[in-house]
Amino acid sequence: MGKIIALANQKGGVGKTTTSINLAASLAAMEKRVLVVDADPQANATSGLGFDMSENNIYGVLIGEIAISETVQTSNDIPTLSLVPSNINLVGAEAELLSVEDGQFRLKMAIEEIRNEYDFIFIDCSPSLGLITLNALTAADSVLIPVQCEYFALEGLGKLLNTIKMVKGGLNPNLQIEGFLFTMYDSRLRLANQVVGEVRGHFPELVFSTLIQRNTRLSESPSFGKPALLYDAQSTGAINYLNLAKEFLSKN
């Protein structure tokens, strides 16, 4: 049975989508069967992996118009990597699901249909704590939290941890924290090292050892519709995410 991991943080620009794309691609390159579910209306995971923003997408799944199996696209470059695409219509799903009795469980019910076909399913969440993100946390076994190495990143963690606690208290009692992942790390900056030290001090068991460093090639790769591994396998970003994939597998 596949493990479902939500990548969540209500702060934007912390590396959720970059991590979804590159961790998934790295695991798929290691011959794990991996699915990325793009649950962000911006659809950056969809375009960043080089997939089309199809009419058959996660919005249709959530409002009950289409089965999730009909939306899955498979990578031409990495055959073990697949994606459920998103598009801008997903913005409207928040309002539509509010009036639905099982609105918080739609994503969970959908993913259960195809869960056994994959080793890992990553849900790329939008930078908010709205109903779609709540769906992702309800569907997930664990949450992977990317944390940018800057002061304001710490301010938002409390709110996210409270949301996870709330979800555990009712909608999904088995939800675990997969770990905190430091992104955009620059060892030359004292603040970056302070942030890493502070979070490791609070959550010693939950912080990934792998640090994702600032890297130009990693930033460029989505505009070419490729994970860093396919764009420049020798780049620091590609190597960081391969190391993260190894660490992730050792924990799972």
C-alpha positions in Angstrom: 0.0 0.0 0.0 1.4 3.4 -1.0 2.4 6.0 1.6 0.7 9.4 1.1 2.8 12.4 2.0 1.4 16.0 1.9 3.9 18.8 1.4 2.5 21.7 3.3 3.4 25.1 4.6 1.0 28.1 4.4 4.0 30.4 3.7 4.6 30.7 0.0 8.0 30.4 -1.7 9.5 27.9 0.7 10.1 25.1 -1.8 7.1 22.9 -1.5 6.7 22.5 -5.2 10.4 22.2 -5.9 10.6 19.5 -3.3 7.5 17.7 -4.6 9.0 17.6 -8.1 12.5 16.7 -7.2 12.0 14.3 -4.4 9.4 12.4 -6.5 11.7 12.3 -9.5 14.6 11.1 -7.4 12.6 8.3 -5.9 11.2 7.4 -9.3 14.7 7.3 -10.7 15.4 4.7 -7.9 12.6 2.6 -9.5 10.0 3.5 -6.9 6.5 3.9 -8.3 5.7 7.5 -7.5 2.6 9.7 -8.0 2.5 13.5 -7.6 -1.0 15.0 -7.0 -0.9 18.7 -7.8 -3.3 20.3 -5.3 -2.4 23.9 -6.0 -4.4 26.0 -8.4 -1.2 27.6 -9.7 -0.3 24.1 -11.2 3.4 24.6 -10.8 4.1 21.0 -10.1 2.2 20.1 -13.4 4.2 22.5 -15.6 7.5 21.9 -13.6 7.4 18.2 -14.5 6.5 19.0 -18.1 2.9 17.8 -18.0 -0.1 19.3 -19.8 -2.8 21.1 -17.8 -5.4 18.7 -19.0 -9.2 19.1 -18.7 -9.1 15.9 -16.7 -7.5 17.2 -13.5 -7.8 17.3 -9.7 -10.7 19.8 -9.8 -12.9 17.4 -11.6 -12.0 14.6 -9.1 -12.8 16.7 -6.1 -16.2 17.8 -7.4 -17.1 14.2 -8.3 -17.1 14.6 -12.1 -14.3 12.2 -12.9 -12.4 9.3 -11.4 -8.9 10.0 -10.3 -7.6 7.1 -12.5 -8.8 9.0 -15.6 -6.6 12.0 -14.8 -3.2 10.3 -14.3 -0.4 11.2 -16.7 2.9 9.3 -16.9 6.3 10.8 -17.6 7.9 10.0 -20.9 11.4 10.5 -19.3 10.9 8.5 -16.0 8.3 5.7 -16.6 7.8 5.2 -12.8 6.7 8.8 -12.3 3.1 9.9 -12.7 1.1 13.0 -12.0 -2.5 14.1 -11.4 -2.6 17.6 -12.9 -4.1 20.8 -11.6 -5.4 23.9 -13.2 -6.8 27.3 -12.1 -10.4 25.9 -11.8 -9.2 24.4 -8.5 -9.7 27.9 -6.9 -13.5 27.4 -7.2 -13.4 24.0 -5.5 -12.9 25.6 -2.1 -16.4 27.2 -2.3 -18.1 24.2 -3.9 -16.8 21.8 -1.3 -18.0 23.9 1.6 -21.6 22.9 0.9 -20.8 19.2 0.5 -21.2 16.9 3.5 -18.0 14.9 2.9 -16.1 17.9 1.5 -13.1 17.4 3.7 -12.7 13.7 2.6 -13.0 14.0 -1.2 -9.3 13.7 -1.9 -8.8 10.9 0.6 -11.6 8.9 -1.0 -10.2 9.5 -4.5 -6.6 8.5 -3.7 -7.7 5.3 -1.9 -8.9 4.1 -5.3 -5.4 4.1 -6.7 -3.2 3.9 -3.6 -2.0 0.3 -4.2 -0.6 1.2 -7.6 2.2 3.3 -6.1 4.9 3.2 -3.5 4.7 6.9 -2.6 2.1 9.5 -3.4 3.1 13.2 -2.8 0.4 15.9 -2.6 1.7 19.3 -3.5 -0.4 21.8 -1.4 -1.1 25.4 -2.1 0.4 28.1 0.2 -2.7 28.4 2.4 -4.5 26.4 5.1 -7.8 26.3 3.2 -10.2 23.4 2.4 -8.0 21.9 -0.3 -5.0 21.8 2.0 -7.3 20.3 4.7 -8.3 17.6 2.2 -4.6 16.9 1.6 -3.9 16.6 5.4 -7.0 14.4 5.8 -5.8 12.1 3.0 -2.1 11.9 4.1 -0.2 9.5 6.3 2.4 12.2 7.0 3.3 15.8 6.3 6.7 16.9 5.0 7.3 20.6 5.9 9.8 22.6 3.8 11.2 25.4 5.8 13.1 28.3 4.2 16.2 29.3 6.1 15.0 32.8 7.2 13.4 34.4 10.2 9.8 34.7 9.0 9.7 31.0 8.2 9.8 30.2 11.9 6.8 32.5 12.5 4.5 30.5 10.3 5.4 27.1 11.7 3.3 27.5 14.9 0.1 28.0 12.8 0.8 25.0 10.6 1.6 22.8 13.6 -1.7 23.9 15.2 -3.6 23.0 12.0 -1.9 19.5 12.0 -2.8 19.1 15.7 -6.5 20.0 14.8 -6.6 17.5 11.9 -5.1 14.8 14.2 -7.8 15.6 16.8 -10.6 14.9 14.4 -10.3 14.3 10.7 -7.1 12.1 10.6 -5.9 10.8 14.0 -3.0 8.8 12.3 -1.4 11.9 10.7 2.3 12.1 11.5 5.0 14.7 10.7 7.4 13.1 8.2 10.0 15.8 8.9 11.1 19.4 8.5 13.2 20.0 5.4 15.5 23.1 5.2 15.4 24.7 1.7 17.3 27.6 0.1 20.2 27.0 2.6 23.3 29.2 2.3 26.0 28.2 4.8 27.6 31.6 4.5 24.6 33.3 6.2 24.6 33.4 10.0 20.8 33.7 10.0 20.4 30.5 8.0 22.5 28.6 10.5 20.6 30.1 13.4 17.3 29.0 11.9 18.6 25.4 11.3 19.9 25.3 14.9 16.7 26.6 16.4 14.4 24.1 14.6 16.8 21.2 15.3 16.8 22.2 18.9 13.0 22.1 19.1 12.4 19.0 16.9 15.6 17.0 17.0 14.0 13.8 15.8 12.0 15.4 13.0 14.6 17.4 11.0 16.1 15.9 7.8 19.9 15.9 7.8 19.9 16.8 4.1 19.9 20.5 3.5 18.7 21.8 0.1 21.1 24.5 -0.9 20.4 27.6 -3.0 21.2 26.6 -6.5 20.7 28.3 -9.9 20.2 25.1 -11.9 17.5 24.0 -9.4 15.7 27.3 -9.9 16.0 27.1 -13.7 14.8 23.5 -14.2 11.0 24.0 -13.8 11.0 26.5 -16.7 12.2 23.7 -18.9 9.5 21.3 -17.5 12.2 19.0 -16.0 13.2 18.0 -12.5 16.9 19.0 -11.7 17.9 15.4 -12.1 17.0 15.5 -15.8 18.0 19.2 -16.4 21.5 18.9 -14.8 22.3 15.7 -13.0 25.6 17.1 -11.7 24.1 20.2 -10.2 24.1 20.8 -6.4 20.3 20.8 -6.4 20.0 17.4 -8.1 22.5 15.9 -5.8 20.8 17.4 -2.7 17.5 15.8 -3.7 19.0 12.4 -4.5 20.5 12.5 -1.0 17.1 13.5 0.4 15.5 10.6 -1.4 18.1 8.2 0.1 17.4 9.6 3.6 13.7 9.5 3.0 13.9 5.8 2.0 16.0 5.0 5.1 13.2 6.4 7.3 10.5 4.5 5.3 
